[in-house]
Amino acid sequence: MLTRVTRIARYVSYDEMFDHEPVTSVNPHATRDEQLADIRQIHPPEREALGVFAIGIELVDPPPLSSE
């Protein structure tokens, strides 16, 4: 799948990221608190202290819609 990076935003923490980014853009089925808990299980505080990036992407050549 060919994609294009549309933007990159840097934040000091996941809390700051969710202050500026829609929570649904990360996981549309989880609340902010659920997502923060999930992210922090994967990325410990020392990694978060390095900074957080939000990367926007889009499909370059979307596949044709199926008529099925």
C-alpha positions, 0 to 999 in steps of 0.5 A: 500500500503506497502512502504519503506522509501529510504531516508530522507533529511533535509533542512532549507527552502523550497527554499533550498529543491527545490535547491536540489530536483527535483520540479517534485518529489513534483508535476510534474504539477506545477512550482517551484514558484507555488509549493512554493506558495502552500506549504506556504499557508499550512505551515506558516513561523514559521513552515518552520523555524523548518526545512523541510524534503524531504522523498523518498519512494518506493513500497515494492511489486508493484501491478501487471500491468493490461493487460487492 
